[in-house]
Amino acid sequence: MEQVFKIYVYKEGQKPIFHQPGLTGIYAGEGWFMELIEKSTRFTVEDPKKAHLYYLPFGSTTLRWTLNSEKSHNPKKLEDYLKDYVDLIKNKYSYWNANGGADHFFVACHDWALRITRKHMSSCIRALCNANAARGFSIGKDVSVPVTFIHNEDDPLRDMGGKPPSDRDILAFFAGKMHGYLRPLLLKYWENKVSDMKIFGPMPLDIEGETMYKEYMKSSKYCICARGYQVHSPRVVESILYGCIPVIIADNYVPPFFDVLDWETFAVFVQEKDIRNLRSILLSISEDRYLDMHHNLKMVQRHFIWHKTPQKYDLFHMILHSLWSSRVSRLRPL
């Protein structure tokens, strides 16, 4: 892949929606990819005839907040805006029409991206954080992108790491807002029930609350990644980077890079209906298996990290590999 894969980045589109990556926040993954691919000389070409894939460089988060206010929720307005952009590309170039858009892709992390791209951009390879197989995410075509909550763009690896397994005396930890139907159930069954289950609602949004949140992750064997309104959660990557086994409770969630990573060797999947049995499920995992999972977790950490200068096997390269795999499986041989 690294030797031959080439991408053409469309120059069309006005800032801030296009070509202006956001590098901090819960949806920063789409911005980091945009930043790195637009600067890349290894994977991009100026001549579109030499490209294997064509990148549509818009920010779904910026699109959401530019066209809709906080109180105005109109997904169709966003959908129509993207349709106009695709029509521009179709009319100006021949590449979309050659394969019906099947060799075009975008990377989008906002919750709405799955919905607003399901019509006019459905033929594209959609690299989405909201990888919900029950809501239109197409396994084998679309690409699942992990949610990476970047607090500091100059130091995305800040505070990475945690205690060794022998010093992790908390069985399971969760803290977060009560989005969706599942998280209130998590608190109903497990908040203040047993001493080794640290299950909370939202922590204070200050330095003390942030520090406490990280320390719980660094001190826990398992970190609960319960779905909110959508199936994806930044806790999955946070857990991995802090050395805490992610416990993913989100039916129909397609984990990132599942074609090359064996998630069941470093994560636990619990069905939403089994949330009341959560503690017994975790206690049934033997110490040897836990230690194996923790070892495997450390091995995959490098695949979930952004670097300002991309490094082999990092998150930038993993997304590229997924795009490459989707392209090879769907289109004629290179």
N, C-alpha and C positions, 0 to 999 in steps of 0.2 A: 504493500500500500504506500509506504513512505517514498518509494522510488518513482511511482507512476501517477498517483492520485493528484488530479488538478481540478481546481474550482475557479469558476468565474464569478466575480462579485459585481452585481449590477450597480452602476453609478447613479441611476435614477433615484429620486426620492429626496425630499427636503428634510433638514433637521428641524425639530429634535426627534421626530418619529423615526427617521432613517439616519443611519451613519452617525449616531450619537449615543454610544454605549453608556449605560449606567452601571457603575462598578461596585456599588454598595447596596445593601438591603437584601430582602428575602428573595427577590427575583433577579439577583445580579448575574446569575449564570448566563442568561442570554446576552448580557452586556459584555461579559468577559470573552465569550466566544466571538462576538462581533469585533471587539477590540483586537483580539489575537489574529483572527483570520484576515482582517483588513490590513494588518501590518505584515502578514506572512508573505515571504517571497518563495518559500519552498512549496506551498500547497496552492498558490493562486497563479493565474495566468491573465495577461492582458488581452490575449486573443481568445474570444469565446469559442472559436472553432476547435480549440485544443482542450476544452474543458470536459470533464466527465460529469460534473454536477454544476448547477447554477444557484448561487446563494441570493436570497431575497433579504436584504439587511435592514429589517425593521425591528423596533423594540415594542413588544406587545404591552409592556408596562407603561411606556411613554405614550403609546397610542391610547391606552385606557384613560390616562389622566389628562391628556391633551384634548381629546374630543368629548370626554364626559367629566362632569364635576363630581365631587364626593357624594353629592345628593342626587345626581342624575345617573341612572343606570339604563343605558340604551345600547345593548350589544349589537343591534342591527345597524346602528350608525357606524360602528367600527367595522362590521362586516362589509358594508357598502363601500367604505373607504378603501379597504383592501381589494375589493373587486375592481374599483377604478384603477388601482395601482397595477393589478394583474392585467387589466385591459391595455394599459399603457405598454407593458412589457410585450404583450402579444402583438400589438400593432407596430411596435418599433423593431422587434427582432423576430426571427423565425424559429428560435430554439424552443420556446414553450410549445408551439404548435407541432413541432416534429414528433414529440412523444406525449403530447397532451399534458405537459407539466410534470411528468413522472420523473424527470431528471432535474427537477428544481427542489430546493429545500429551504427551510427557515428554522430558526431556533427560537422558541418562545416559552417563557416560564410563567406568565400571568395565568391565574386560574381560568380566565375567560378564553384563552387561546384555543383550547380544544373546541369550544363552541363556535367562535367567530370565524374559524378556518374550515369548518366542516362542509361548506358548499363550494365556494369558488376556488378554494385551495386544497380540496380534499385529495386531488391526484398527486400533490407534492409529497415528498418525504417530510413529515412533520416531526421535528425534534421537540418534544414537549415534556415539561415537568409534570403536567397533569395527565399522567399516563393511565387513564381509566378505561379498561377494556370493555366495560359495560356502557360507556358513553361515547363510543366512536373511535377510540384509539385502536389503530389497526396493527396487530402484531404481525411482524414480517415486513411491513412497509414503514410504519412510523417508528421513531426512535425515542426511547425513554431517557430523559435527562434528569440527573439528580438535582434537588433543590439545594443550593449552597448560599447560606445566609452570610454575606460578607459584611463585617463591621468596619474594617479598615482596609481600603484598597491597597495601601502601601505595605500591609503586613497581613495577608489573608491567612497565614498559618499561626497567628498569634494564639498562644496558650494551648497549642496542640499537645496531646499526650495525656497521661493520667497515671493513677496508681497501678502497681503490679497486681495481678489477680489475687495474691495472698493477702493484700491489704484492702481489698474491696469488701467491706462488711455490710453493704446495703444490697439486698436482693434485687430490688427494682425501683426505678425512679421515673416520675413524670411530673412536669409542671407546664401549664399553658392555659391559654384562653379556652373558654367553653364553646368553641365553634362546632356546629353540627350536633348530631344526636348522640354520638358515641362517647364523647369525652365526659358529659354529665353522668353517663352510666359508669364510666371508669371511676369517677369520684364516689358515686353512690355505693359501689361494691367495695372500694379499697381505700378511700380516704380515712385515715385514723383508725384503721381496722387492726393492723398488725405492725409491729415495730420495724420489721425488715422491708416493708413496702412503703416507700416515701412518695405518696401520690397527692399532688397539690393542684390547686387552680393556678391562676396567673401569679407570677412573682412580681415584686416591685420593679418598675421600669427605671431603675437607677443603677449606679455602679455597684452598690451593695447587693441588689437583687441579681444583677448579671453575674457577679462573683459567686454568689450562693448557688445559682443554677449550674455554673461550670463545675463547682466543687462536688455537687451531687453527682453529676455525670462522671467525673473522674474517680468517684468513690463507689460507684455502683457496678454490680455485675451485669445487669440488664437495664437498658433504657427503653421505655415504652414509647413507641412511635405510633400513636393513635391518630387516625384520620380526623380531619376537622370537617369543614364544608366539602373539601375535595379529598382525594385519596393520598396525595403527596404531602410530605412534611420535611422541613429542614432538619428535624431531629435524626433522620436516618444518617445523613452525612456527619452531623455533630457527634452522634454516637460512635461512628466509625473512627473519627479523628481523636476522640477522647478515650478510645479503648474500651468502650462499653457496648456489649452485644446488643444490636438493635432488635427490638421485639416489634415487628410490623403488624399492626392490626388495621387492615384496610383491604377489604374484599375487592377483587378485580384490579388491584394495583399491579402494574407491570414494572418490576424493578429494573433499574438501569443496567445495561451491559449483561443481561441474563444469558446471552448467547455465548459469552466467554467466561463469565464469573459464576461459580456455583454458590448461589446465595445461601443455600441451606447449610453450608459449611461454616458460615460466620454470622448468620442471622437466624432469628426464630420468627416463624409466621403463625399467627393465631387468628382464627376466624372471628369475625365480629360477634357472632352468637355465643362464643365461648369466653367472653370477657369475665364472666363471674367465676370461671375456673382458672383464671390467669395464674394465681399463685401456685396451684397444684401442678399446672403445666410446667412452670419454671422449676419447681422443686423436683420434678421427675427427670430433669436433665442431670446426668451423672457429672461428678467433678471432673472426670477424665474428658468427657465430651466438652464440658465448658472450657477446659484448658486448651483443647484442640481448637475450639471455635475462636478463643481469644488469640491464639497463635495465628490462625488464618486471617483474623481481622487485622492484625498488624501487617500481614503480608499484602493486603489489598488497599491499605491506606493511601498509597501513592497514586492509585487510580482516581481518587476523589479530591485531588488538590489542584488548585489553579496556581500557575507560576507566571510572572510577568514575562519571562522568557521561557517558552514552553520546553518541557523536558519529556523525554521518551516515556511512554506509559502513563503520563499524567492525565488529568481530566480532559484537557483540550484534545489530546491524541485519542482518548477513549471515545469521545463523541465523533471524531473524524472516522475512527474505525467502524463505528456503528453505521454512520452514513455510507461509508464505503460498502459495507456488507449489504445494506439495503439496496444500494444501487446495483451491485453485482447480481443480487438474487432476482431483481425485477427487470433488468434491461439486458440487451444483447451483450455477449462477451466483449471484453475490451480488446 
